[in-house]
Amino acid sequence: MEQEKKVEEPKKKSILKIILLILGIIIILLLCYMFIWSHKWITLKEIPIIYEDLPSNFNGLKIIHFSDIHYGKTTNEAEIKQLVKKINEAKPDIIVYTGDLLNNGINLPEKSIDFLKEQFSKLTANLKKYAIQGDNDYQNIETYQNIMTNAGFQILNNEQDLIFYKGSTPIQIAGISSIQAENINEEKLWNTEETIGYRILLAHEPQIIDKLNTKPNLLLCGSTNKIIYIPYIEELFKNENANYTRGKYQKENTTIIVSPGIGTEKYPIRFGNNPTIYLYRLYNFN
């Protein structure tokens, strides 16, 4: 009996060592994923937007939405090239960017500025490319504007534009720069001279919806800095006072979509929330 016990004890120790080794490997792989690989896997997710009163000539319109690159922090040249390739493969009609190209505390050298101009100039939209300014962009606002305008983006700063597509009935797209740096001017923001059948608003922070008197049909935004997503316990990782973390929400007659972003602002880490480009197709189904 004593001999059997002596044999069992080494077996138990061996099993324990194997279990600890497996757990150690799993932890190392998770850390590698969170700190190294997760930033490199940019995904494209398609979301249908259905609105019964959408002008019929806009049925099937494709909009690409990306946000929060924070270039120089966790996003580098390889990710930008991958981003441009994925967007162009979708063949969008409209491309929108909802702020934070740059990151606080990072001054880009001319080489990086020229690189971003070159790459963003390659982004191709059938109709137009629009952008707004995020809170991080204001530290280097001239650099941001230089990059985006030279790349063919129209920056909407409390402004609006009419979009025509396959007909004479337009829809409206408007943009508000970060609410941390700009006051909202709704008289300037919305075109009230004619009846508009559908309104799209670009904003950096989703909570802007609570400050508007005239609500858009579709609000596209970013800036939650939500970098960790674990099903059922995501509230533990939600920003303070953030009611909208990522994905699609409905508030009364407004569809709100929050981008997960491409880069991260503070920490070079992601989990369960890969860098994502959203592709929207508008439908009325009438």
C-alpha positions in Angstrom: 0.0 0.0 0.0 2.8 2.4 0.9 4.5 1.7 -2.4 1.2 2.4 -4.3 0.9 5.8 -2.5 4.5 6.7 -3.5 3.6 5.9 -7.1 0.4 8.0 -7.0 2.1 11.1 -5.5 4.5 11.6 -8.5 1.6 11.1 -10.9 -0.5 13.8 -9.1 2.4 16.2 -9.2 3.0 15.5 -12.9 -0.7 16.1 -13.7 -0.6 19.4 -11.7 2.5 20.5 -13.6 0.8 19.8 -16.9 -2.3 21.7 -15.9 -0.2 24.7 -14.7 1.8 24.5 -18.0 -1.4 24.6 -20.0 -2.7 27.5 -18.0 0.5 29.4 -18.4 0.5 28.9 -22.2 -3.1 30.1 -22.4 -2.3 33.2 -20.3 0.7 34.0 -22.5 -1.3 33.6 -25.7 -4.1 35.8 -24.3 -1.6 38.5 -23.4 0.0 38.3 -26.9 -3.4 38.6 -28.4 -4.4 41.6 -26.3 -1.1 43.5 -26.6 0.2 42.5 -30.0 -2.2 40.7 -32.5 -5.6 42.3 -31.7 -4.5 45.7 -33.2 -3.6 44.1 -36.5 -6.9 42.3 -37.3 -9.0 45.0 -38.9 -12.5 43.6 -39.6 -15.3 45.0 -41.8 -18.8 44.6 -40.5 -21.9 45.2 -42.6 -25.0 46.7 -41.0 -28.3 47.3 -42.9 -30.1 50.6 -42.2 -33.8 50.4 -42.9 -36.0 53.5 -43.0 -39.4 53.3 -44.6 -39.4 57.0 -45.7 -35.9 56.9 -47.3 -36.2 58.4 -50.8 -36.3 55.5 -53.2 -33.4 56.7 -55.2 -31.1 56.1 -52.2 -32.1 52.4 -51.8 -28.9 50.4 -51.7 -26.5 53.4 -51.0 -23.3 52.2 -49.3 -21.6 54.2 -46.6 -18.3 53.3 -45.0 -17.7 54.5 -41.5 -14.4 54.4 -39.6 -13.1 56.3 -36.6 -10.5 56.8 -33.9 -7.3 55.8 -35.5 -5.0 57.5 -33.0 -2.1 57.3 -35.4 1.3 56.9 -33.8 -0.1 55.4 -30.6 -1.2 51.8 -31.6 -1.9 52.3 -35.3 1.1 52.2 -37.7 1.7 52.2 -41.4 0.8 48.5 -41.9 -2.6 49.0 -40.3 -3.3 52.1 -42.4 -2.5 50.2 -45.6 -4.7 47.4 -44.6 -7.5 49.8 -43.7 -7.3 51.6 -47.1 -7.4 48.2 -48.9 -10.4 46.9 -47.0 -12.4 50.2 -47.5 -11.7 50.3 -51.3 -12.7 46.6 -51.7 -16.2 47.5 -50.4 -16.6 50.1 -53.2 -18.5 52.6 -51.1 -20.6 55.5 -52.3 -19.8 57.6 -49.3 -16.9 57.4 -46.8 -17.2 59.1 -43.4 -14.6 59.5 -40.7 -15.7 60.5 -37.2 -12.5 61.9 -35.6 -9.4 61.3 -33.6 -6.9 60.7 -36.4 -4.2 62.0 -34.1 -3.4 61.4 -30.5 -2.7 63.9 -27.7 1.0 64.2 -27.0 2.2 62.9 -30.3 3.6 65.3 -32.9 3.8 63.6 -36.3 6.9 64.2 -38.4 6.5 65.4 -42.0 7.2 61.8 -43.2 4.1 60.5 -41.3 2.0 63.4 -42.4 2.9 62.8 -46.1 2.2 59.1 -45.6 -1.3 59.7 -44.2 -2.1 62.2 -47.0 -1.0 59.7 -49.6 -2.9 56.7 -48.2 -6.1 58.6 -47.4 -6.0 60.1 -51.0 -6.3 56.5 -52.2 -9.6 56.0 -50.5 -12.2 56.0 -53.2 -15.9 56.9 -52.8 -18.4 57.1 -55.6 -19.9 60.3 -54.3 -18.0 62.0 -51.4 -15.7 61.7 -48.4 -16.6 63.5 -45.2 -14.8 64.0 -41.8 -15.2 65.7 -38.5 -12.7 66.7 -35.8 -12.4 64.7 -32.6 -11.2 66.0 -29.3 -7.7 64.6 -29.8 -7.4 66.3 -33.2 -7.6 69.8 -31.6 -4.1 69.7 -30.2 -2.8 69.5 -33.8 -5.8 70.9 -35.6 -3.8 72.4 -38.5 -2.1 69.1 -39.1 -5.4 67.2 -39.0 -7.1 69.6 -41.5 -4.0 69.5 -43.7 -4.1 65.7 -43.9 -7.8 65.4 -44.4 -8.5 68.2 -46.9 -5.4 67.2 -49.0 -6.8 63.6 -49.0 -10.1 64.8 -50.5 -12.2 64.8 -47.3 -14.8 67.6 -46.7 -14.6 68.5 -43.0 -18.0 69.3 -41.6 -17.7 71.6 -38.6 -21.3 72.5 -37.6 -22.1 72.3 -41.3 -24.2 70.3 -43.6 -24.2 69.1 -47.2 -26.9 67.7 -49.6 -26.3 64.4 -51.2 -27.8 63.5 -54.6 -27.8 59.9 -55.8 -29.6 58.4 -58.8 -32.3 61.2 -58.7 -33.2 64.7 -57.9 -34.4 64.1 -54.3 -31.5 64.7 -51.8 -30.7 63.5 -48.3 -28.7 65.6 -45.9 -25.4 64.8 -44.1 -24.2 67.1 -41.3 -21.2 67.1 -39.0 -20.4 68.3 -35.5 -16.8 68.6 -34.3 -16.1 67.2 -30.8 -18.6 68.6 -28.2 -15.6 69.2 -25.9 -14.3 71.9 -28.3 -17.2 73.3 -30.2 -20.6 74.8 -29.5 -23.6 73.3 -31.4 -25.2 75.7 -33.9 -28.3 73.9 -35.1 -29.4 76.8 -37.4 -26.1 76.3 -39.3 -26.2 72.6 -38.9 -29.5 71.8 -40.5 -30.9 72.9 -43.9 -34.4 74.1 -43.1 -35.1 75.8 -46.4 -36.5 72.6 -48.0 -38.0 69.3 -46.8 -35.3 66.7 -46.4 -36.5 63.1 -46.3 -33.5 61.7 -44.4 -30.8 63.2 -42.2 -27.4 61.8 -41.3 -25.3 63.3 -38.5 -21.6 62.7 -37.9 -20.5 63.3 -34.4 -17.5 62.3 -32.3 -19.4 61.6 -29.0 -22.7 59.6 -29.1 -24.1 61.6 -26.2 -24.6 64.5 -28.5 -28.0 63.1 -29.2 -29.3 64.4 -25.9 -28.2 68.0 -26.8 -30.0 68.3 -30.1 -33.4 69.8 -30.7 -33.6 68.5 -34.2 -32.8 64.7 -34.2 -31.2 63.0 -37.2 -32.5 59.7 -38.6 -29.0 58.3 -38.4 -26.2 59.3 -36.0 -22.7 57.9 -36.7 -20.0 58.4 -34.1 -17.0 57.0 -32.2 -15.0 58.0 -29.2 -16.1 55.5 -26.4 -12.5 54.2 -26.1 -14.0 50.9 -25.2 -11.2 48.5 -25.8 -12.3 45.4 -23.8 -15.5 43.5 -24.5 -16.5 40.5 -22.5 -20.1 39.2 -23.0 -22.4 39.7 -20.1 -19.9 41.7 -18.0 -19.1 44.5 -20.4 -20.5 47.1 -17.9 -17.3 46.6 -15.9 -15.3 48.1 -18.8 -17.7 50.9 -19.9 -16.5 54.5 -19.8 -18.0 56.6 -17.0 -21.3 58.2 -18.1 -21.2 56.3 -21.5 -24.6 55.0 -22.4 -23.4 53.9 -25.9 -20.3 51.7 -26.0 -20.2 50.1 -29.5 -22.6 49.0 -32.2 -26.2 49.9 -33.0 -28.7 51.6 -30.7 -32.2 53.0 -31.2 -33.4 56.1 -29.4 -36.8 57.2 -30.4 -36.6 57.8 -34.2 -32.8 58.0 -34.3 -30.5 55.0 -35.1 -27.2 55.5 -33.3 -24.1 53.6 -34.4 -20.9 53.8 -32.4 -17.7 52.7 -34.0 -15.3 50.4 -32.1 -12.5 52.5 -33.7 -9.2 51.4 -35.3 -6.7 52.4 -32.7 -6.7 53.1 -29.0 -6.1 56.3 -27.1 -4.5 55.4 -23.8 -3.5 51.7 -23.6 -2.1 49.5 -26.4 -4.6 46.7 -25.6 -7.8 45.2 -27.1 -9.8 42.1 -26.2 -13.0 40.9 -27.9 -13.3 44.2 -29.8 -11.2 44.1 -32.9 -10.5 47.3 -34.9 -13.6 47.6 -37.1 -14.8 49.3 -40.2 -18.6 49.6 -40.6 -20.3 49.3 -43.9 -23.9 50.5 -44.0 -26.5 49.8 -46.8 -29.6 52.0 -46.8 -32.9 50.4 -47.6 -36.5 51.5 -47.6 -38.1 48.2 -48.7 -41.0 50.0 -50.2 
